[in-house]
């Protein structure tokens, strides 16, 4: 998974700086992880995997638009 993350980000049209901001990871650290210069911690791997599998959006506990009907 981590090896092909750069290609997945390109296919999804996700910018690394936006992903870093959404995940709360420093941009330089995320760049080093994506390029293979630094190994990600298990927490970072979990966050990155969920983010990419979700299509570039962090997972939330409520559905989009749930607040509109209150």
Buried (B, 14 or more C-beta within 10 A) or exposed (E): EBEEBBEBBEEEEBEBEEBBEBBEBEBEBBBBBBEEEBEBEEEBBEBBBEBBEEEBEEEEEEEEEEEEEE
